[in-house]
Amino acid sequence: MEEKDEPSKKIEPEEEKKREIDLNVLFPPKGYDLNRLFPDEGTKKLLYELRRNKRDIDRFIKSLRVEEE
């Protein structure tokens, strides 16, 4: 069983590397090079997830407002 788990773990990081996160595109330009300020891939992924979660929360709140009316 352990041998089957290892190859699947190797595939996931390769897929993540293919999709590089560009923070300057993700967040509107503020006069800073966000990719240079946050070079760590873990931090970039965290910021990407935060942005995505905020978008999902905003959609949820909008759906609640529609139901109230």
mmCIF file of the N, C-alpha and C atoms, coordinates in Angstrom:
data_MODEL
# 
_entry.id   MODEL 
# 
loop_
_atom_site.group_PDB 
_atom_site.id 
_atom_site.type_symbol 
_atom_site.label_atom_id 
_atom_site.label_alt_id 
_atom_site.label_comp_id 
_atom_site.label_asym_id 
_atom_site.label_entity_id 
_atom_site.label_seq_id 
_atom_site.pdbx_PDB_ins_code 
_atom_site.Cartn_x 
_atom_site.Cartn_y 
_atom_site.Cartn_z 
_atom_site.occupancy 
_atom_site.B_iso_or_equiv 
_atom_site.pdbx_formal_charge 
_atom_site.auth_seq_id 
_atom_site.auth_comp_id 
_atom_site.auth_asym_id 
_atom_site.auth_atom_id 
_atom_site.pdbx_PDB_model_num 
ATOM 1   N N  . MET A 1 1  ? 0.813   -1.202 0.000   1.00 0.00 ? 1  MET A N  1 
ATOM 2   C CA . MET A 1 1  ? 0.000   0.000  0.000   1.00 0.00 ? 1  MET A CA 1 
ATOM 3   C C  . MET A 1 1  ? 0.855   1.264  0.000   1.00 0.00 ? 1  MET A C  1 
ATOM 4   N N  . GLU A 1 2  ? 1.952   1.243  0.699   1.00 0.00 ? 2  GLU A N  1 
ATOM 5   C CA . GLU A 1 2  ? 2.795   2.439  0.789   1.00 0.00 ? 2  GLU A CA 1 
ATOM 6   C C  . GLU A 1 2  ? 3.367   2.820  -0.568  1.00 0.00 ? 2  GLU A C  1 
ATOM 7   N N  . GLU A 1 3  ? 3.674   1.832  -1.402  1.00 0.00 ? 3  GLU A N  1 
ATOM 8   C CA . GLU A 1 3  ? 4.241   2.128  -2.706  1.00 0.00 ? 3  GLU A CA 1 
ATOM 9   C C  . GLU A 1 3  ? 3.234   2.849  -3.597  1.00 0.00 ? 3  GLU A C  1 
ATOM 10  N N  . LYS A 1 4  ? 1.954   2.552  -3.459  1.00 0.00 ? 4  LYS A N  1 
ATOM 11  C CA . LYS A 1 4  ? 0.933   3.205  -4.271  1.00 0.00 ? 4  LYS A CA 1 
ATOM 12  C C  . LYS A 1 4  ? 0.747   4.654  -3.870  1.00 0.00 ? 4  LYS A C  1 
ATOM 13  N N  . ASP A 1 5  ? 0.926   4.976  -2.597  1.00 0.00 ? 5  ASP A N  1 
ATOM 14  C CA . ASP A 1 5  ? 0.749   6.348  -2.129  1.00 0.00 ? 5  ASP A CA 1 
ATOM 15  C C  . ASP A 1 5  ? 1.859   7.272  -2.619  1.00 0.00 ? 5  ASP A C  1 
ATOM 16  N N  . GLU A 1 6  ? 3.070   6.778  -2.705  1.00 0.00 ? 6  GLU A N  1 
ATOM 17  C CA . GLU A 1 6  ? 4.206   7.612  -3.071  1.00 0.00 ? 6  GLU A CA 1 
ATOM 18  C C  . GLU A 1 6  ? 4.120   8.181  -4.481  1.00 0.00 ? 6  GLU A C  1 
ATOM 19  N N  . PRO A 1 7  ? 3.786   7.392  -5.513  1.00 0.00 ? 7  PRO A N  1 
ATOM 20  C CA . PRO A 1 7  ? 3.705   7.989  -6.854  1.00 0.00 ? 7  PRO A CA 1 
ATOM 21  C C  . PRO A 1 7  ? 2.646   9.074  -6.968  1.00 0.00 ? 7  PRO A C  1 
ATOM 22  N N  . SER A 1 8  ? 1.518   8.933  -6.298  1.00 0.00 ? 8  SER A N  1 
ATOM 23  C CA . SER A 1 8  ? 0.484   9.956  -6.386  1.00 0.00 ? 8  SER A CA 1 
ATOM 24  C C  . SER A 1 8  ? 0.953   11.259 -5.746  1.00 0.00 ? 8  SER A C  1 
ATOM 25  N N  . LYS A 1 9  ? 1.766   11.178 -4.709  1.00 0.00 ? 9  LYS A N  1 
ATOM 26  C CA . LYS A 1 9  ? 2.303   12.383 -4.076  1.00 0.00 ? 9  LYS A CA 1 
ATOM 27  C C  . LYS A 1 9  ? 3.270   13.098 -4.999  1.00 0.00 ? 9  LYS A C  1 
ATOM 28  N N  . LYS A 1 10 ? 3.985   12.369 -5.828  1.00 0.00 ? 10 LYS A N  1 
ATOM 29  C CA . LYS A 1 10 ? 4.946   12.979 -6.742  1.00 0.00 ? 10 LYS A CA 1 
ATOM 30  C C  . LYS A 1 10 ? 4.246   13.724 -7.866  1.00 0.00 ? 10 LYS A C  1 
ATOM 31  N N  . ILE A 1 11 ? 3.092   13.277 -8.271  1.00 0.00 ? 11 ILE A N  1 
ATOM 32  C CA . ILE A 1 11 ? 2.361   13.904 -9.373  1.00 0.00 ? 11 ILE A CA 1 
ATOM 33  C C  . ILE A 1 11 ? 1.787   15.250 -8.952  1.00 0.00 ? 11 ILE A C  1 
ATOM 34  N N  . GLU A 1 12 ? 1.253   15.358 -7.748  1.00 0.00 ? 12 GLU A N  1 
ATOM 35  C CA . GLU A 1 12 ? 0.604   16.586 -7.298  1.00 0.00 ? 12 GLU A CA 1 
ATOM 36  C C  . GLU A 1 12 ? 1.530   17.805 -7.307  1.00 0.00 ? 12 GLU A C  1 
ATOM 37  N N  . PRO A 1 13 ? 2.744   17.728 -6.752  1.00 0.00 ? 13 PRO A N  1 
ATOM 38  C CA . PRO A 1 13 ? 3.613   18.920 -6.797  1.00 0.00 ? 13 PRO A CA 1 
ATOM 39  C C  . PRO A 1 13 ? 3.973   19.343 -8.211  1.00 0.00 ? 13 PRO A C  1 
ATOM 40  N N  . GLU A 1 14 ? 4.103   18.389 -9.136  1.00 0.00 ? 14 GLU A N  1 
ATOM 41  C CA . GLU A 1 14 ? 4.419   18.744 -10.517 1.00 0.00 ? 14 GLU A CA 1 
ATOM 42  C C  . GLU A 1 14 ? 3.276   19.525 -11.145 1.00 0.00 ? 14 GLU A C  1 
ATOM 43  N N  . GLU A 1 15 ? 2.035   19.149 -10.833 1.00 0.00 ? 15 GLU A N  1 
ATOM 44  C CA . GLU A 1 15 ? 0.883   19.861 -11.369 1.00 0.00 ? 15 GLU A CA 1 
ATOM 45  C C  . GLU A 1 15 ? 0.802   21.273 -10.811 1.00 0.00 ? 15 GLU A C  1 
ATOM 46  N N  . GLU A 1 16 ? 1.155   21.447 -9.531  1.00 0.00 ? 16 GLU A N  1 
ATOM 47  C CA . GLU A 1 16 ? 1.129   22.770 -8.920  1.00 0.00 ? 16 GLU A CA 1 
ATOM 48  C C  . GLU A 1 16 ? 2.178   23.676 -9.543  1.00 0.00 ? 16 GLU A C  1 
ATOM 49  N N  . LYS A 1 17 ? 3.332   23.140 -9.905  1.00 0.00 ? 17 LYS A N  1 
ATOM 50  C CA . LYS A 1 17 ? 4.392   23.948 -10.494 1.00 0.00 ? 17 LYS A CA 1 
ATOM 51  C C  . LYS A 1 17 ? 3.973   24.477 -11.863 1.00 0.00 ? 17 LYS A C  1 
ATOM 52  N N  . LYS A 1 18 ? 3.159   23.716 -12.585 1.00 0.00 ? 18 LYS A N  1 
ATOM 53  C CA . LYS A 1 18 ? 2.718   24.135 -13.905 1.00 0.00 ? 18 LYS A CA 1 
ATOM 54  C C  . LYS A 1 18 ? 1.875   25.401 -13.830 1.00 0.00 ? 18 LYS A C  1 
ATOM 55  N N  . ARG A 1 19 ? 1.102   25.528 -12.761 1.00 0.00 ? 19 ARG A N  1 
ATOM 56  C CA . ARG A 1 19 ? 0.214   26.678 -12.609 1.00 0.00 ? 19 ARG A CA 1 
ATOM 57  C C  . ARG A 1 19 ? 0.847   27.648 -11.612 1.00 0.00 ? 19 ARG A C  1 
ATOM 58  N N  . GLU A 1 20 ? 1.688   28.528 -12.114 1.00 0.00 ? 20 GLU A N  1 
ATOM 59  C CA . GLU A 1 20 ? 2.353   29.502 -11.256 1.00 0.00 ? 20 GLU A CA 1 
ATOM 60  C C  . GLU A 1 20 ? 1.382   30.645 -10.954 1.00 0.00 ? 20 GLU A C  1 
ATOM 61  N N  . ILE A 1 21 ? 1.348   31.044 -9.710  1.00 0.00 ? 21 ILE A N  1 
ATOM 62  C CA . ILE A 1 21 ? 0.435   32.098 -9.277  1.00 0.00 ? 21 ILE A CA 1 
ATOM 63  C C  . ILE A 1 21 ? 1.111   33.452 -9.457  1.00 0.00 ? 21 ILE A C  1 
ATOM 64  N N  . ASP A 1 22 ? 0.462   34.339 -10.195 1.00 0.00 ? 22 ASP A N  1 
ATOM 65  C CA . ASP A 1 22 ? 0.967   35.697 -10.407 1.00 0.00 ? 22 ASP A CA 1 
ATOM 66  C C  . ASP A 1 22 ? 0.150   36.632 -9.525  1.00 0.00 ? 22 ASP A C  1 
ATOM 67  N N  . LEU A 1 23 ? 0.751   37.069 -8.434  1.00 0.00 ? 23 LEU A N  1 
ATOM 68  C CA . LEU A 1 23 ? 0.046   37.918 -7.477  1.00 0.00 ? 23 LEU A CA 1 
ATOM 69  C C  . LEU A 1 23 ? -0.303  39.281 -8.055  1.00 0.00 ? 23 LEU A C  1 
ATOM 70  N N  . ASN A 1 24 ? 0.501   39.767 -8.995  1.00 0.00 ? 24 ASN A N  1 
ATOM 71  C CA . ASN A 1 24 ? 0.221   41.069 -9.606  1.00 0.00 ? 24 ASN A CA 1 
ATOM 72  C C  . ASN A 1 24 ? -1.055  41.035 -10.441 1.00 0.00 ? 24 ASN A C  1 
ATOM 73  N N  . VAL A 1 25 ? -1.406  39.870 -10.971 1.00 0.00 ? 25 VAL A N  1 
ATOM 74  C CA . VAL A 1 25 ? -2.640  39.718 -11.729 1.00 0.00 ? 25 VAL A CA 1 
ATOM 75  C C  . VAL A 1 25 ? -3.803  39.473 -10.766 1.00 0.00 ? 25 VAL A C  1 
ATOM 76  N N  . LEU A 1 26 ? -3.535  38.711 -9.723  1.00 0.00 ? 26 LEU A N  1 
ATOM 77  C CA . LEU A 1 26 ? -4.567  38.346 -8.761  1.00 0.00 ? 26 LEU A CA 1 
ATOM 78  C C  . LEU A 1 26 ? -5.099  39.552 -7.999  1.00 0.00 ? 26 LEU A C  1 
ATOM 79  N N  . PHE A 1 27 ? -4.206  40.451 -7.619  1.00 0.00 ? 27 PHE A N  1 
ATOM 80  C CA . PHE A 1 27 ? -4.585  41.661 -6.894  1.00 0.00 ? 27 PHE A CA 1 
ATOM 81  C C  . PHE A 1 27 ? -4.288  42.870 -7.779  1.00 0.00 ? 27 PHE A C  1 
ATOM 82  N N  . PRO A 1 28 ? -5.195  43.827 -7.824  1.00 0.00 ? 28 PRO A N  1 
ATOM 83  C CA . PRO A 1 28 ? -4.967  45.008 -8.667  1.00 0.00 ? 28 PRO A CA 1 
ATOM 84  C C  . PRO A 1 28 ? -3.648  45.701 -8.305  1.00 0.00 ? 28 PRO A C  1 
ATOM 85  N N  . PRO A 1 29 ? -3.006  46.291 -9.300  1.00 0.00 ? 29 PRO A N  1 
ATOM 86  C CA . PRO A 1 29 ? -1.707  46.943 -9.052  1.00 0.00 ? 29 PRO A CA 1 
ATOM 87  C C  . PRO A 1 29 ? -1.794  48.023 -7.985  1.00 0.00 ? 29 PRO A C  1 
ATOM 88  N N  . LYS A 1 30 ? -0.889  47.942 -7.029  1.00 0.00 ? 30 LYS A N  1 
ATOM 89  C CA . LYS A 1 30 ? -0.832  48.924 -5.940  1.00 0.00 ? 30 LYS A CA 1 
ATOM 90  C C  . LYS A 1 30 ? 0.495   49.676 -5.957  1.00 0.00 ? 30 LYS A C  1 
ATOM 91  N N  . GLY A 1 31 ? 1.264   49.500 -7.022  1.00 0.00 ? 31 GLY A N  1 
ATOM 92  C CA . GLY A 1 31 ? 2.559   50.160 -7.083  1.00 0.00 ? 31 GLY A CA 1 
ATOM 93  C C  . GLY A 1 31 ? 3.681   49.302 -6.522  1.00 0.00 ? 31 GLY A C  1 
ATOM 94  N N  . TYR A 1 32 ? 3.354   48.083 -6.140  1.00 0.00 ? 32 TYR A N  1 
ATOM 95  C CA . TYR A 1 32 ? 4.349   47.155 -5.613  1.00 0.00 ? 32 TYR A CA 1 
ATOM 96  C C  . TYR A 1 32 ? 4.426   45.935 -6.520  1.00 0.00 ? 32 TYR A C  1 
ATOM 97  N N  . ASP A 1 33 ? 5.597   45.332 -6.587  1.00 0.00 ? 33 ASP A N  1 
ATOM 98  C CA . ASP A 1 33 ? 5.746   44.053 -7.273  1.00 0.00 ? 33 ASP A CA 1 
ATOM 99  C C  . ASP A 1 33 ? 5.476   42.965 -6.244  1.00 0.00 ? 33 ASP A C  1 
ATOM 100 N N  . LEU A 1 34 ? 4.245   42.492 -6.195  1.00 0.00 ? 34 LEU A N  1 
ATOM 101 C CA . LEU A 1 34 ? 3.844   41.524 -5.180  1.00 0.00 ? 34 LEU A CA 1 
ATOM 102 C C  . LEU A 1 34 ? 4.580   40.201 -5.307  1.00 0.00 ? 34 LEU A C  1 
ATOM 103 N N  . ASN A 1 35 ? 4.941   39.829 -6.532  1.00 0.00 ? 35 ASN A N  1 
ATOM 104 C CA . ASN A 1 35 ? 5.692   38.590 -6.720  1.00 0.00 ? 35 ASN A CA 1 
ATOM 105 C C  . ASN A 1 35 ? 7.082   38.688 -6.091  1.00 0.00 ? 35 ASN A C  1 
ATOM 106 N N  . ARG A 1 36 ? 7.643   39.874 -6.098  1.00 0.00 ? 36 ARG A N  1 
ATOM 107 C CA . ARG A 1 36 ? 8.961   40.064 -5.487  1.00 0.00 ? 36 ARG A CA 1 
ATOM 108 C C  . ARG A 1 36 ? 8.838   40.160 -3.967  1.00 0.00 ? 36 ARG A C  1 
ATOM 109 N N  . LEU A 1 37 ? 7.753   40.770 -3.483  1.00 0.00 ? 37 LEU A N  1 
ATOM 110 C CA . LEU A 1 37 ? 7.545   40.878 -2.042  1.00 0.00 ? 37 LEU A CA 1 
ATOM 111 C C  . LEU A 1 37 ? 7.250   39.521 -1.400  1.00 0.00 ? 37 LEU A C  1 
ATOM 112 N N  . PHE A 1 38 ? 6.565   38.658 -2.139  1.00 0.00 ? 38 PHE A N  1 
ATOM 113 C CA . PHE A 1 38 ? 6.190   37.340 -1.631  1.00 0.00 ? 38 PHE A CA 1 
ATOM 114 C C  . PHE A 1 38 ? 6.704   36.256 -2.580  1.00 0.00 ? 38 PHE A C  1 
ATOM 115 N N  . PRO A 1 39 ? 8.008   35.982 -2.567  1.00 0.00 ? 39 PRO A N  1 
ATOM 116 C CA . PRO A 1 39 ? 8.563   35.011 -3.513  1.00 0.00 ? 39 PRO A CA 1 
ATOM 117 C C  . PRO A 1 39 ? 8.249   33.550 -3.147  1.00 0.00 ? 39 PRO A C  1 
ATOM 118 N N  . ASP A 1 40 ? 7.899   33.296 -1.899  1.00 0.00 ? 40 ASP A N  1 
ATOM 119 C CA . ASP A 1 40 ? 7.651   31.933 -1.444  1.00 0.00 ? 40 ASP A CA 1 
ATOM 120 C C  . ASP A 1 40 ? 6.365   31.384 -2.066  1.00 0.00 ? 40 ASP A C  1 
ATOM 121 N N  . GLU A 1 41 ? 6.447   30.197 -2.655  1.00 0.00 ? 41 GLU A N  1 
ATOM 122 C CA . GLU A 1 41 ? 5.281   29.594 -3.304  1.00 0.00 ? 41 GLU A CA 1 
ATOM 123 C C  . GLU A 1 41 ? 4.172   29.291 -2.299  1.00 0.00 ? 41 GLU A C  1 
ATOM 124 N N  . GLY A 1 42 ? 4.528   28.941 -1.077  1.00 0.00 ? 42 GLY A N  1 
ATOM 125 C CA . GLY A 1 42 ? 3.520   28.673 -0.050  1.00 0.00 ? 42 GLY A CA 1 
ATOM 126 C C  . GLY A 1 42 ? 2.718   29.913 0.278   1.00 0.00 ? 42 GLY A C  1 
ATOM 127 N N  . THR A 1 43 ? 3.387   31.053 0.347   1.00 0.00 ? 43 THR A N  1 
ATOM 128 C CA . THR A 1 43 ? 2.698   32.316 0.621   1.00 0.00 ? 43 THR A CA 1 
ATOM 129 C C  . THR A 1 43 ? 1.805   32.701 -0.552  1.00 0.00 ? 43 THR A C  1 
ATOM 130 N N  . LYS A 1 44 ? 2.299   32.501 -1.764  1.00 0.00 ? 44 LYS A N  1 
ATOM 131 C CA . LYS A 1 44 ? 1.499   32.803 -2.949  1.00 0.00 ? 44 LYS A CA 1 
ATOM 132 C C  . LYS A 1 44 ? 0.237   31.949 -2.972  1.00 0.00 ? 44 LYS A C  1 
ATOM 133 N N  . LYS A 1 45 ? 0.388   30.681 -2.636  1.00 0.00 ? 45 LYS A N  1 
ATOM 134 C CA . LYS A 1 45 ? -0.765  29.784 -2.630  1.00 0.00 ? 45 LYS A CA 1 
ATOM 135 C C  . LYS A 1 45 ? -1.756  30.205 -1.547  1.00 0.00 ? 45 LYS A C  1 
ATOM 136 N N  . LEU A 1 46 ? -1.244  30.598 -0.382  1.00 0.00 ? 46 LEU A N  1 
ATOM 137 C CA . LEU A 1 46 ? -2.117  31.059 0.705   1.00 0.00 ? 46 LEU A CA 1 
ATOM 138 C C  . LEU A 1 46 ? -2.908  32.294 0.281   1.00 0.00 ? 46 LEU A C  1 
ATOM 139 N N  . LEU A 1 47 ? -2.249  33.261 -0.333  1.00 0.00 ? 47 LEU A N  1 
ATOM 140 C CA . LEU A 1 47 ? -2.929  34.473 -0.788  1.00 0.00 ? 47 LEU A CA 1 
ATOM 141 C C  . LEU A 1 47 ? -3.957  34.160 -1.876  1.00 0.00 ? 47 LEU A C  1 
ATOM 142 N N  . TYR A 1 48 ? -3.632  33.210 -2.748  1.00 0.00 ? 48 TYR A N  1 
ATOM 143 C CA . TYR A 1 48 ? -4.574  32.797 -3.787  1.00 0.00 ? 48 TYR A CA 1 
ATOM 144 C C  . TYR A 1 48 ? -5.820  32.179 -3.159  1.00 0.00 ? 48 TYR A C  1 
ATOM 145 N N  . GLU A 1 49 ? -5.616  31.314 -2.171  1.00 0.00 ? 49 GLU A N  1 
ATOM 146 C CA . GLU A 1 49 ? -6.744  30.670 -1.494  1.00 0.00 ? 49 GLU A CA 1 
ATOM 147 C C  . GLU A 1 49 ? -7.592  31.695 -0.745  1.00 0.00 ? 49 GLU A C  1 
ATOM 148 N N  . LEU A 1 50 ? -6.946  32.670 -0.106  1.00 0.00 ? 50 LEU A N  1 
ATOM 149 C CA . LEU A 1 50 ? -7.688  33.717 0.590   1.00 0.00 ? 50 LEU A CA 1 
ATOM 150 C C  . LEU A 1 50 ? -8.564  34.509 -0.378  1.00 0.00 ? 50 LEU A C  1 
ATOM 151 N N  . ARG A 1 51 ? -8.006  34.835 -1.524  1.00 0.00 ? 51 ARG A N  1 
ATOM 152 C CA . ARG A 1 51 ? -8.751  35.590 -2.541  1.00 0.00 ? 51 ARG A CA 1 
ATOM 153 C C  . ARG A 1 51 ? -9.953  34.776 -3.030  1.00 0.00 ? 51 ARG A C  1 
ATOM 154 N N  . ARG A 1 52 ? -9.722  33.482 -3.260  1.00 0.00 ? 52 ARG A N  1 
ATOM 155 C CA . ARG A 1 52 ? -10.798 32.615 -3.727  1.00 0.00 ? 52 ARG A CA 1 
ATOM 156 C C  . ARG A 1 52 ? -11.884 32.459 -2.661  1.00 0.00 ? 52 ARG A C  1 
ATOM 157 N N  . ASN A 1 53 ? -11.469 32.302 -1.412  1.00 0.00 ? 53 ASN A N  1 
ATOM 158 C CA . ASN A 1 53 ? -12.442 32.170 -0.321  1.00 0.00 ? 53 ASN A CA 1 
ATOM 159 C C  . ASN A 1 53 ? -13.261 33.447 -0.162  1.00 0.00 ? 53 ASN A C  1 
ATOM 160 N N  . LYS A 1 54 ? -12.625 34.601 -0.297  1.00 0.00 ? 54 LYS A N  1 
ATOM 161 C CA . LYS A 1 54 ? -13.342 35.868 -0.186  1.00 0.00 ? 54 LYS A CA 1 
ATOM 162 C C  . LYS A 1 54 ? -14.392 35.979 -1.283  1.00 0.00 ? 54 LYS A C  1 
ATOM 163 N N  . ARG A 1 55 ? -14.040 35.570 -2.474  1.00 0.00 ? 55 ARG A N  1 
ATOM 164 C CA . ARG A 1 55 ? -14.982 35.606 -3.586  1.00 0.00 ? 55 ARG A CA 1 
ATOM 165 C C  . ARG A 1 55 ? -16.179 34.691 -3.309  1.00 0.00 ? 55 ARG A C  1 
ATOM 166 N N  . ASP A 1 56 ? -15.909 33.495 -2.786  1.00 0.00 ? 56 ASP A N  1 
ATOM 167 C CA . ASP A 1 56 ? -16.988 32.558 -2.459  1.00 0.00 ? 56 ASP A CA 1 
ATOM 168 C C  . ASP A 1 56 ? -17.892 33.108 -1.350  1.00 0.00 ? 56 ASP A C  1 
ATOM 169 N N  . ILE A 1 57 ? -17.304 33.751 -0.364  1.00 0.00 ? 57 ILE A N  1 
ATOM 170 C CA . ILE A 1 57 ? -18.082 34.334 0.735   1.00 0.00 ? 57 ILE A CA 1 
ATOM 171 C C  . ILE A 1 57 ? -18.942 35.477 0.215   1.00 0.00 ? 57 ILE A C  1 
ATOM 172 N N  . ASP A 1 58 ? -18.385 36.310 -0.658  1.00 0.00 ? 58 ASP A N  1 
ATOM 173 C CA . ASP A 1 58 ? -19.161 37.406 -1.241  1.00 0.00 ? 58 ASP A CA 1 
ATOM 174 C C  . ASP A 1 58 ? -20.357 36.880 -2.035  1.00 0.00 ? 58 ASP A C  1 
ATOM 175 N N  . ARG A 1 59 ? -20.151 35.818 -2.785  1.00 0.00 ? 59 ARG A N  1 
ATOM 176 C CA . ARG A 1 59 ? -21.261 35.216 -3.537  1.00 0.00 ? 59 ARG A CA 1 
ATOM 177 C C  . ARG A 1 59 ? -22.335 34.695 -2.588  1.00 0.00 ? 59 ARG A C  1 
ATOM 178 N N  . PHE A 1 60 ? -21.917 34.071 -1.502  1.00 0.00 ? 60 PHE A N  1 
ATOM 179 C CA . PHE A 1 60 ? -22.860 33.533 -0.528  1.00 0.00 ? 60 PHE A CA 1 
ATOM 180 C C  . PHE A 1 60 ? -23.688 34.657 0.091   1.00 0.00 ? 60 PHE A C  1 
ATOM 181 N N  . ILE A 1 61 ? -23.036 35.761 0.456   1.00 0.00 ? 61 ILE A N  1 
ATOM 182 C CA . ILE A 1 61 ? -23.737 36.898 1.052   1.00 0.00 ? 61 ILE A CA 1 
ATOM 183 C C  . ILE A 1 61 ? -24.724 37.495 0.059   1.00 0.00 ? 61 ILE A C  1 
ATOM 184 N N  . LYS A 1 62 ? -24.337 37.599 -1.214  1.00 0.00 ? 62 LYS A N  1 
ATOM 185 C CA . LYS A 1 62 ? -25.251 38.124 -2.229  1.00 0.00 ? 62 LYS A CA 1 
ATOM 186 C C  . LYS A 1 62 ? -26.469 37.229 -2.382  1.00 0.00 ? 62 LYS A C  1 
ATOM 187 N N  . SER A 1 63 ? -26.270 35.918 -2.299  1.00 0.00 ? 63 SER A N  1 
ATOM 188 C CA . SER A 1 63 ? -27.406 35.002 -2.422  1.00 0.00 ? 63 SER A CA 1 
ATOM 189 C C  . SER A 1 63 ? -28.352 35.150 -1.234  1.00 0.00 ? 63 SER A C  1 
ATOM 190 N N  . LEU A 1 64 ? -27.822 35.462 -0.067  1.00 0.00 ? 64 LEU A N  1 
ATOM 191 C CA . LEU A 1 64 ? -28.674 35.683 1.101   1.00 0.00 ? 64 LEU A CA 1 
ATOM 192 C C  . LEU A 1 64 ? -29.495 36.954 0.938   1.00 0.00 ? 64 LEU A C  1 
ATOM 193 N N  . ARG A 1 65 ? -28.899 37.985 0.394   1.00 0.00 ? 65 ARG A N  1 
ATOM 194 C CA . ARG A 1 65 ? -29.601 39.255 0.183   1.00 0.00 ? 65 ARG A CA 1 
ATOM 195 C C  . ARG A 1 65 ? -30.743 39.097 -0.810  1.00 0.00 ? 65 ARG A C  1 
ATOM 196 N N  . VAL A 1 66 ? -30.546 38.299 -1.827  1.00 0.00 ? 66 VAL A N  1 
ATOM 197 C CA . VAL A 1 66 ? -31.578 38.072 -2.840  1.00 0.00 ? 66 VAL A CA 1 
ATOM 198 C C  . VAL A 1 66 ? -32.757 37.343 -2.193  1.00 0.00 ? 66 VAL A C  1 
ATOM 199 N N  . GLU A 1 67 ? -32.481 36.377 -1.353  1.00 0.00 ? 67 GLU A N  1 
ATOM 200 C CA . GLU A 1 67 ? -33.560 35.625 -0.705  1.00 0.00 ? 67 GLU A CA 1 
ATOM 201 C C  . GLU A 1 67 ? -34.340 36.486 0.272   1.00 0.00 ? 67 GLU A C  1 
ATOM 202 N N  . GLU A 1 68 ? -33.686 37.453 0.923   1.00 0.00 ? 68 GLU A N  1 
ATOM 203 C CA . GLU A 1 68 ? -34.353 38.330 1.885   1.00 0.00 ? 68 GLU A CA 1 
ATOM 204 C C  . GLU A 1 68 ? -35.355 39.246 1.199   1.00 0.00 ? 68 GLU A C  1 
ATOM 205 N N  . GLU A 1 69 ? -35.040 39.680 -0.009  1.00 0.00 ? 69 GLU A N  1 
ATOM 206 C CA . GLU A 1 69 ? -35.917 40.606 -0.747  1.00 0.00 ? 69 GLU A CA 1 
ATOM 207 C C  . GLU A 1 69 ? -37.091 39.876 -1.253  1.00 0.00 ? 69 GLU A C  1 
# 
